């Protein structure tokens, strides 16, 4: 249990620091004083987590070194990097709180202090990432398993273990900042939190896909100590989490899009986002607990919540149903129609940014963005169903990797079209900035690769 507590504690400074840094940069760019102070406070809170991280880590070392399957050299290497990360985390958090305290009666925190904190936290992020990378390897034997002939690479399991922390931990910080932003009626914090909700929703799709691939890499052929029944229980909750993240992300994006035209946030819409976020957080918590059972015998021992039948669960039932052509073909048709909506929307918006249709202001093409979002929602929903029909084949196709890599890149980059003040101010006859054009090229290229990767799946095999 000590090692499990250590995992739960350390995941927040290791992954949460990325999101707080992103929010901090947004606060600095917008010169939002209250938002900046909240980020400094969050840095200090992350620094406080250095103490429980150290205590639980010290308690975990004897447990880990006593196992023959775990390398003592790896544990020692992780321990040394962790000491450096904990020291950097505590120091950076202390500096953040000192800067906050010294400016408690000043209208603004001095710029030199803000830059110092930014540099310290950036260094802390690098050291913490190195410690986390080594730590993830310690108790995940599947990372080192050779890939069997005609099997799914265990690389997917590694990717999933790393990736799944981002939409979950990021969602927690987005919710905390959102609640504070709404309570203080700070437009900058509300906007940044809504953007983070959207990003977490987007990351939910590759997280679920890599999880499905990880399941096949660990169960076909079976791995000793890994239960398919336990994985299915986790997969059931992961599917609900995916839709929860998606619903919260869509609701948040709709409010960002609506804000452009009304210049104010709707209390009703923000309440809907908050309600969806709280429900999703509860589901994510249960999903994480179920996921921890898979490869951590120390926390699942004696649990009466674990099933033993590998054919139980609604994911298995959906998988069996969607394999029927009667169910598969309609969803495939909707999937292709969704891609059409996405591509047409992206093409029109990107072409306007690149200089076409200059007789129209950007606000005119901005109205098309809901069509593209509707297409993405259709694709995620139908894509997950189609993936469940034949996960083992899809994830081993060479065109699937670039498809899943560029999907979140293209979707997150589209957020720029929704929130950019520079683009919103582009009038008829105006040119967009060079940076906006570069992002438009990235978005256009990403979605072309995604669509090509999807269409090549039936024709390109290893």
TANORWO-V351324 format. One record per residue. SS is DSSP state (@ for helix, = for strand, . for the rest). PSI is psi in radians with two decimals (NA if undefined). D_LAST is the distance of its C-alpha to the last C-alpha in Angstrom with 1 decimal. Layout:
ss=SS psi=PSI d_last=D_LAST
ss=SS psi=PSI d_last=D_LAST
This chain:
ss=. psi=-0.52 d_last=42.3
ss=@ psi=-0.73 d_last=43.2
ss=@ psi=-0.60 d_last=39.7
ss=@ psi=-0.76 d_last=38.6
ss=@ psi=-0.66 d_last=41.5
ss=@ psi=-0.74 d_last=40.4
ss=@ psi=-0.75 d_last=36.9
ss=@ psi=-0.68 d_last=38.5
ss=@ psi=-0.79 d_last=41.0
ss=@ psi=-0.32 d_last=38.8
ss=@ psi=-0.44 d_last=36.0
ss=@ psi=-0.85 d_last=38.6
ss=@ psi=-0.49 d_last=39.7
ss=@ psi=-0.71 d_last=36.2
ss=@ psi=-0.68 d_last=34.5
ss=@ psi=-0.54 d_last=37.6
ss=@ psi=-0.59 d_last=38.8
ss=@ psi=-0.80 d_last=36.0
ss=@ psi=-0.71 d_last=37.3
ss=@ psi=-0.67 d_last=40.9
ss=@ psi=-0.76 d_last=40.4
ss=@ psi=-0.77 d_last=38.8
ss=@ psi=-0.63 d_last=41.8
ss=@ psi=-0.77 d_last=44.2
ss=@ psi=-0.72 d_last=42.9
ss=@ psi=-0.70 d_last=43.3
ss=@ psi=-0.69 d_last=46.8
ss=@ psi=-0.75 d_last=47.7
ss=@ psi=-0.72 d_last=46.5
ss=@ psi=-0.06 d_last=48.5
ss=. psi=0.77 d_last=51.4
ss=. psi=1.82 d_last=51.7
ss=@ psi=-0.84 d_last=54.2
ss=@ psi=-0.75 d_last=53.9
ss=@ psi=-0.74 d_last=50.1
ss=@ psi=-0.75 d_last=50.2
ss=@ psi=-0.66 d_last=52.5
ss=@ psi=-0.68 d_last=50.4
ss=@ psi=-0.71 d_last=47.4
ss=@ psi=-0.71 d_last=49.7
ss=@ psi=-0.72 d_last=50.8
ss=@ psi=-0.68 d_last=47.1
ss=@ psi=-0.73 d_last=46.6
ss=@ psi=-0.68 d_last=49.6
ss=@ psi=-0.69 d_last=48.3
ss=@ psi=-0.62 d_last=45.0
ss=@ psi=-0.62 d_last=47.2
ss=@ psi=-0.56 d_last=49.1
ss=@ psi=-0.18 d_last=45.9
ss=@ psi=-0.61 d_last=46.0
ss=@ psi=-0.94 d_last=48.7
ss=@ psi=-0.50 d_last=47.0
ss=@ psi=-0.75 d_last=43.8
ss=@ psi=-0.78 d_last=45.7
ss=@ psi=-0.83 d_last=47.7
ss=@ psi=-0.55 d_last=44.7
ss=@ psi=-0.74 d_last=42.7
ss=@ psi=-0.69 d_last=45.7
ss=@ psi=-0.42 d_last=45.9
ss=@ psi=-0.45 d_last=42.2
ss=@ psi=-0.84 d_last=42.3
ss=@ psi=-0.63 d_last=44.3
ss=@ psi=-0.71 d_last=42.0
ss=@ psi=-0.75 d_last=38.9
ss=@ psi=-0.29 d_last=40.3
ss=. psi=-0.07 d_last=41.6
ss=. psi=2.28 d_last=38.1
ss=. psi=-0.40 d_last=36.8
ss=. psi=-0.10 d_last=33.1
ss=. psi=2.33 d_last=33.8
ss=. psi=2.22 d_last=34.3
ss=@ psi=-0.56 d_last=37.9
ss=@ psi=-0.72 d_last=36.9
ss=@ psi=-0.74 d_last=34.3
ss=@ psi=-0.77 d_last=37.1
ss=@ psi=-0.74 d_last=39.6
ss=@ psi=-0.76 d_last=37.3
ss=@ psi=-0.67 d_last=36.6
ss=@ psi=-0.78 d_last=40.4
ss=@ psi=-0.76 d_last=41.4
ss=@ psi=-0.60 d_last=39.0
ss=@ psi=-0.69 d_last=40.2
ss=@ psi=-0.74 d_last=43.8
ss=@ psi=-0.72 d_last=43.2
ss=@ psi=-0.73 d_last=41.4
ss=@ psi=-0.73 d_last=44.2
ss=@ psi=-0.81 d_last=46.8
ss=@ psi=-0.71 d_last=45.2
ss=@ psi=-0.78 d_last=44.7
ss=@ psi=-0.74 d_last=48.4
ss=@ psi=-0.81 d_last=49.8
ss=@ psi=-0.70 d_last=48.0
ss=@ psi=-0.69 d_last=49.0
ss=@ psi=-0.77 d_last=52.5
ss=@ psi=-0.68 d_last=52.8
ss=@ psi=-0.77 d_last=51.5
ss=@ psi=-0.62 d_last=54.2
ss=@ psi=-0.77 d_last=56.8
ss=@ psi=-0.68 d_last=56.0
ss=@ psi=-0.73 d_last=56.2
ss=@ psi=-0.75 d_last=59.5
ss=@ psi=-0.43 d_last=61.2
ss=. psi=0.34 d_last=60.4
ss=. psi=-0.50 d_last=61.5
ss=. psi=0.02 d_last=64.5
ss=. psi=2.66 d_last=63.2
ss=. psi=-0.50 d_last=61.7
ss=. psi=2.65 d_last=58.6
ss=. psi=2.34 d_last=56.8
ss=. psi=2.46 d_last=57.4
ss=@ psi=-0.64 d_last=54.5
ss=@ psi=-0.69 d_last=54.6
ss=@ psi=-0.69 d_last=54.0
ss=@ psi=-0.73 d_last=51.1
ss=@ psi=-0.68 d_last=49.4
ss=@ psi=-0.80 d_last=50.1
ss=@ psi=-0.74 d_last=48.4
ss=@ psi=-0.78 d_last=45.4
ss=@ psi=-0.79 d_last=45.0
ss=@ psi=-0.76 d_last=45.6
ss=@ psi=-0.55 d_last=43.1
ss=@ psi=-0.75 d_last=40.4
ss=@ psi=-0.73 d_last=41.0
ss=@ psi=-0.70 d_last=41.0
ss=@ psi=-0.74 d_last=37.7
ss=@ psi=-0.82 d_last=36.1
ss=@ psi=-0.72 d_last=37.7
ss=@ psi=-0.68 d_last=37.0
ss=@ psi=-0.70 d_last=33.3
ss=@ psi=-0.76 d_last=33.2
ss=@ psi=-0.72 d_last=35.1
ss=@ psi=-0.70 d_last=32.9
ss=@ psi=-0.78 d_last=29.7
ss=@ psi=-0.67 d_last=31.2
ss=@ psi=-0.67 d_last=32.7
ss=@ psi=-0.54 d_last=29.5
ss=@ psi=-0.40 d_last=28.1
ss=@ psi=-0.86 d_last=31.2
ss=. psi=0.32 d_last=30.8
ss=. psi=1.49 d_last=27.1
ss=@ psi=-0.43 d_last=26.0
ss=@ psi=-0.35 d_last=22.5
ss=@ psi=-0.49 d_last=21.7
ss=@ psi=0.04 d_last=22.0
ss=. psi=2.38 d_last=20.3
ss=. psi=2.58 d_last=17.5
ss=. psi=2.11 d_last=14.1
ss=. psi=2.82 d_last=14.1
ss=. psi=2.33 d_last=11.6
ss=. psi=0.38 d_last=9.4
ss=. psi=3.02 d_last=11.4
ss=. psi=2.29 d_last=11.6
ss=. psi=2.43 d_last=12.6
ss=. psi=-0.10 d_last=16.4
ss=@ psi=-0.59 d_last=16.4
ss=@ psi=-0.68 d_last=16.5
ss=@ psi=-0.71 d_last=19.8
ss=@ psi=-0.83 d_last=21.2
ss=@ psi=-0.73 d_last=20.5
ss=@ psi=-0.75 d_last=22.1
ss=@ psi=-0.66 d_last=25.1
ss=@ psi=-0.82 d_last=25.9
ss=@ psi=-0.61 d_last=25.2
ss=@ psi=-0.33 d_last=27.1
ss=@ psi=-0.39 d_last=30.3
ss=@ psi=-0.90 d_last=30.4
ss=@ psi=-0.41 d_last=31.0
ss=@ psi=-0.98 d_last=33.3
ss=@ psi=-0.72 d_last=35.5
ss=@ psi=-0.64 d_last=35.5
ss=@ psi=-0.67 d_last=36.6
ss=@ psi=-0.82 d_last=39.5
ss=@ psi=-0.64 d_last=40.8
ss=@ psi=-0.73 d_last=40.3
ss=@ psi=-0.75 d_last=42.5
ss=@ psi=-0.81 d_last=45.1
ss=@ psi=-0.61 d_last=45.5
ss=@ psi=-0.78 d_last=45.5
ss=@ psi=-0.77 d_last=48.4
ss=@ psi=-0.74 d_last=50.4
ss=@ psi=-0.71 d_last=49.8
ss=@ psi=-0.74 d_last=51.0
ss=@ psi=-0.67 d_last=53.9
ss=. psi=0.02 d_last=55.1
ss=. psi=0.79 d_last=54.2
ss=. psi=1.91 d_last=52.3
ss=@ psi=-0.66 d_last=50.3
ss=@ psi=-0.74 d_last=48.2
ss=@ psi=-0.70 d_last=47.1
ss=@ psi=-0.76 d_last=46.4
ss=@ psi=-0.81 d_last=44.3
ss=@ psi=-0.68 d_last=42.3
ss=@ psi=-0.71 d_last=41.8
ss=@ psi=-0.72 d_last=40.6
ss=@ psi=-0.73 d_last=38.1
ss=@ psi=-0.67 d_last=36.9
ss=@ psi=-0.75 d_last=36.6
ss=@ psi=-0.77 d_last=34.4
ss=@ psi=-0.76 d_last=32.1
ss=@ psi=-0.68 d_last=31.9
ss=@ psi=-0.71 d_last=31.1
ss=@ psi=-0.75 d_last=28.2
ss=@ psi=-0.30 d_last=26.8
ss=@ psi=-0.61 d_last=27.0
ss=@ psi=-0.96 d_last=23.9
ss=@ psi=-0.49 d_last=21.4
ss=@ psi=-0.79 d_last=23.4
ss=@ psi=-0.71 d_last=22.9
ss=@ psi=-0.80 d_last=19.2
ss=@ psi=-0.53 d_last=18.7
ss=@ psi=-0.72 d_last=21.1
ss=@ psi=-0.70 d_last=19.2
ss=@ psi=-0.69 d_last=16.1
ss=@ psi=-0.64 d_last=18.5
ss=@ psi=-0.79 d_last=19.9
ss=@ psi=-0.59 d_last=16.8
ss=@ psi=-0.39 d_last=16.3
ss=@ psi=-0.16 d_last=19.9
ss=@ psi=-0.13 d_last=20.5
ss=. psi=1.55 d_last=17.6
ss=. psi=2.84 d_last=18.9
ss== psi=2.62 d_last=22.3
ss=. psi=2.33 d_last=23.7
ss=. psi=2.26 d_last=27.5
ss=. psi=-0.17 d_last=29.5
ss=. psi=2.07 d_last=27.0
ss=. psi=2.19 d_last=28.3
ss=@ psi=-0.61 d_last=26.1
ss=@ psi=-0.71 d_last=29.5
ss=@ psi=-0.68 d_last=30.2
ss=@ psi=-0.73 d_last=26.8
ss=@ psi=-0.67 d_last=27.4
ss=@ psi=-0.72 d_last=30.8
ss=@ psi=-0.69 d_last=29.5
ss=@ psi=-0.64 d_last=26.8
ss=@ psi=-0.85 d_last=29.7
ss=@ psi=-0.56 d_last=31.6
ss=@ psi=-0.62 d_last=28.7
ss=@ psi=-0.72 d_last=28.3
ss=@ psi=-0.69 d_last=32.0
ss=@ psi=-0.70 d_last=31.7
ss=@ psi=-0.81 d_last=29.1
ss=@ psi=-0.57 d_last=31.5
ss=@ psi=-0.79 d_last=34.4
ss=@ psi=-0.73 d_last=32.9
ss=@ psi=-0.77 d_last=32.0
ss=@ psi=-0.76 d_last=35.6
ss=@ psi=-0.74 d_last=37.3
ss=@ psi=-0.73 d_last=35.2
ss=@ psi=-0.77 d_last=35.9
ss=@ psi=-0.70 d_last=39.6
ss=@ psi=-0.74 d_last=39.8
ss=@ psi=-0.70 d_last=38.3
ss=@ psi=-0.64 d_last=40.6
ss=@ psi=-0.63 d_last=43.5
ss=@ psi=-0.73 d_last=42.4
ss=@ psi=-0.74 d_last=42.1
ss=@ psi=-0.62 d_last=45.5
ss=@ psi=-0.55 d_last=47.1
ss=@ psi=-0.55 d_last=46.6
ss=@ psi=-0.46 d_last=49.1
ss=@ psi=-0.26 d_last=51.6
ss=. psi=0.47 d_last=51.6
ss=. psi=2.69 d_last=52.0
ss=. psi=2.48 d_last=50.0
ss=. psi=2.24 d_last=50.7
ss=@ psi=-0.62 d_last=52.0
ss=@ psi=-0.80 d_last=50.7
ss=@ psi=-0.72 d_last=47.1
ss=@ psi=-0.61 d_last=47.2
ss=@ psi=-0.67 d_last=48.5
ss=@ psi=-0.77 d_last=45.6
ss=@ psi=-0.76 d_last=43.1
ss=@ psi=-0.77 d_last=45.0
ss=@ psi=-0.80 d_last=45.0
ss=@ psi=-0.68 d_last=41.3
ss=@ psi=-0.71 d_last=40.6
ss=@ psi=-0.73 d_last=42.8
ss=@ psi=-0.77 d_last=41.2
ss=@ psi=-0.68 d_last=37.7
ss=@ psi=-0.71 d_last=38.9
ss=@ psi=-0.73 d_last=40.1
ss=@ psi=-0.73 d_last=36.8
ss=@ psi=-0.66 d_last=34.8
ss=@ psi=-0.82 d_last=37.3
ss=@ psi=-0.66 d_last=36.6
ss=@ psi=-0.75 d_last=32.8
ss=@ psi=-0.70 d_last=33.2
ss=@ psi=-0.79 d_last=35.5
ss=@ psi=-0.65 d_last=33.1
ss=@ psi=-0.60 d_last=30.2
ss=@ psi=-0.47 d_last=32.5
ss=@ psi=-0.43 d_last=33.0
ss=@ psi=-0.86 d_last=29.4
ss=@ psi=0.35 d_last=29.5
ss=. psi=1.50 d_last=33.2
ss=@ psi=-0.42 d_last=35.3
ss=@ psi=-0.34 d_last=38.4
ss=@ psi=-0.26 d_last=38.5
ss=@ psi=-0.11 d_last=37.5
ss=. psi=2.26 d_last=40.0
ss=. psi=0.02 d_last=42.6
ss=. psi=2.41 d_last=41.2
ss=. psi=0.19 d_last=42.1
ss=. psi=-0.10 d_last=39.6
ss=. psi=2.28 d_last=36.5
ss=. psi=2.93 d_last=35.2
ss=. psi=-0.19 d_last=34.0
ss=. psi=1.99 d_last=32.5
ss=. psi=-0.13 d_last=28.6
ss=. psi=0.16 d_last=29.0
ss=. psi=2.71 d_last=31.5
ss=. psi=2.59 d_last=31.2
ss=@ psi=-0.37 d_last=30.8
ss=@ psi=-0.70 d_last=27.1
ss=@ psi=-0.72 d_last=26.5
ss=@ psi=-0.73 d_last=28.8
ss=@ psi=-0.71 d_last=27.1
ss=@ psi=-0.74 d_last=23.7
ss=@ psi=-0.69 d_last=25.2
ss=@ psi=-0.73 d_last=27.1
ss=@ psi=-0.31 d_last=24.3
ss=. psi=-0.26 d_last=22.2
ss=. psi=2.28 d_last=25.0
ss=@ psi=-0.59 d_last=24.5
ss=@ psi=-0.60 d_last=28.0
ss=@ psi=-0.59 d_last=27.1
ss=@ psi=-0.83 d_last=23.6
ss=@ psi=-0.79 d_last=24.4
ss=@ psi=-0.72 d_last=27.4
ss=@ psi=-0.62 d_last=25.6
ss=@ psi=-0.68 d_last=22.8
ss=@ psi=-0.79 d_last=25.6
ss=@ psi=-0.66 d_last=27.3
ss=@ psi=-0.80 d_last=24.1
ss=@ psi=-0.66 d_last=23.9
ss=@ psi=-0.66 d_last=27.7
ss=@ psi=-0.73 d_last=27.4
ss=@ psi=-0.59 d_last=25.0
ss=@ psi=-0.79 d_last=27.6
ss=@ psi=-0.77 d_last=30.3
ss=@ psi=-0.85 d_last=28.5
ss=@ psi=-0.74 d_last=27.7
ss=@ psi=-0.77 d_last=31.2
ss=@ psi=-0.84 d_last=32.9
ss=@ psi=-0.73 d_last=31.0
ss=@ psi=-0.82 d_last=31.5
ss=@ psi=-0.82 d_last=35.2
ss=@ psi=-0.78 d_last=35.9
ss=@ psi=-0.69 d_last=34.0
ss=@ psi=-0.66 d_last=35.7
ss=@ psi=-0.72 d_last=39.1
ss=@ psi=-0.61 d_last=38.5
ss=. psi=-0.06 d_last=37.5
ss=. psi=-0.14 d_last=40.7
ss=. psi=2.86 d_last=40.4
ss=. psi=0.71 d_last=42.7
ss=. psi=-0.19 d_last=45.2
ss=. psi=-0.19 d_last=47.9
ss=. psi=2.47 d_last=46.5
ss=. psi=2.81 d_last=46.7
ss=@ psi=-0.53 d_last=43.6
ss=@ psi=-0.45 d_last=45.1
ss=@ psi=-0.78 d_last=44.6
ss=@ psi=-0.37 d_last=40.8
ss=@ psi=-0.50 d_last=40.8
ss=. psi=-0.27 d_last=41.9
ss=. psi=-0.28 d_last=38.5
ss=@ psi=-0.63 d_last=36.6
ss=@ psi=-0.53 d_last=37.1
ss=@ psi=-0.74 d_last=35.2
ss=@ psi=-0.70 d_last=32.2
ss=@ psi=-0.69 d_last=32.6
ss=@ psi=-0.69 d_last=32.9
ss=@ psi=-0.71 d_last=29.6
ss=@ psi=-0.75 d_last=27.9
ss=@ psi=-0.77 d_last=29.6
ss=@ psi=-0.73 d_last=28.5
ss=@ psi=-0.71 d_last=24.8
ss=@ psi=-0.80 d_last=24.9
ss=@ psi=-0.92 d_last=26.7
ss=@ psi=-0.60 d_last=24.6
ss=@ psi=-0.69 d_last=21.3
ss=@ psi=-0.67 d_last=22.1
ss=@ psi=-0.76 d_last=23.0
ss=@ psi=-0.64 d_last=19.9
ss=@ psi=-0.70 d_last=17.8
ss=@ psi=-0.39 d_last=20.0
ss=@ psi=-0.58 d_last=19.2
ss=. psi=1.04 d_last=15.6
ss=@ psi=-0.78 d_last=15.0
ss=@ psi=-0.63 d_last=12.6
ss=@ psi=-0.79 d_last=10.0
ss=@ psi=-0.85 d_last=10.9
ss=. psi=-0.23 d_last=10.9
ss=. psi=0.08 d_last=7.4
ss=. psi=2.39 d_last=6.3
ss=@ psi=-0.45 d_last=6.6
ss=@ psi=-0.15 d_last=9.7
ss=@ psi=-0.60 d_last=11.3
ss=@ psi=-0.97 d_last=12.4
ss=@ psi=-0.54 d_last=14.5
ss=@ psi=-0.87 d_last=15.8
ss=@ psi=-0.41 d_last=17.2
ss=@ psi=-0.75 d_last=18.4
ss=@ psi=-0.26 d_last=20.4
ss=@ psi=-0.95 d_last=21.6
ss=@ psi=-0.55 d_last=24.3
ss=@ psi=-0.86 d_last=25.1
ss=@ psi=-0.70 d_last=25.9
ss=@ psi=-0.75 d_last=27.7
ss=@ psi=-0.66 d_last=29.8
ss=@ psi=-0.54 d_last=30.7
ss=@ psi=-0.45 d_last=32.1
ss=@ psi=-0.56 d_last=34.6
ss=@ psi=-0.65 d_last=36.3
ss=@ psi=-0.53 d_last=37.1
ss=@ psi=-0.57 d_last=38.8
ss=@ psi=-0.12 d_last=40.9
ss=. psi=2.15 d_last=41.6
ss=@ psi=-0.63 d_last=45.3
ss=@ psi=-0.77 d_last=44.9
ss=@ psi=-0.69 d_last=42.9
ss=@ psi=-0.50 d_last=45.2
ss=. psi=-0.01 d_last=48.1
ss=. psi=1.98 d_last=46.6
ss=. psi=3.07 d_last=49.2
ss=. psi=2.26 d_last=49.3
ss=. psi=-0.21 d_last=49.2
ss=. psi=2.73 d_last=47.9
ss=. psi=2.53 d_last=44.9
ss=. psi=2.85 d_last=42.6
ss=. psi=2.85 d_last=42.4
ss=@ psi=-0.70 d_last=40.0
ss=@ psi=-0.68 d_last=38.2
ss=@ psi=-0.68 d_last=37.8
ss=@ psi=-0.65 d_last=36.3
ss=@ psi=-0.74 d_last=33.8
ss=@ psi=-0.65 d_last=32.7
ss=@ psi=-0.71 d_last=32.5
ss=@ psi=-0.74 d_last=30.2
ss=@ psi=-0.79 d_last=27.9
ss=@ psi=-0.83 d_last=28.0
ss=@ psi=-0.80 d_last=27.4
ss=@ psi=-0.70 d_last=24.4
ss=@ psi=-0.79 d_last=22.9
ss=@ psi=-0.53 d_last=23.3
ss=@ psi=-0.76 d_last=21.9
ss=@ psi=-0.71 d_last=18.6
ss=@ psi=-0.82 d_last=18.7
ss=@ psi=-0.74 d_last=19.3
ss=@ psi=-0.71 d_last=16.8
ss=@ psi=-0.68 d_last=14.0
ss=@ psi=-0.72 d_last=15.3
ss=@ psi=-0.46 d_last=15.6
ss=@ psi=-0.18 d_last=12.2
ss=. psi=-0.76 d_last=10.7
ss=. psi=-0.21 d_last=11.4
ss=. psi=-0.34 d_last=10.2
ss=. psi=2.12 d_last=7.0
ss=. psi=2.77 d_last=3.8
ss=. psi=NA d_last=0.0
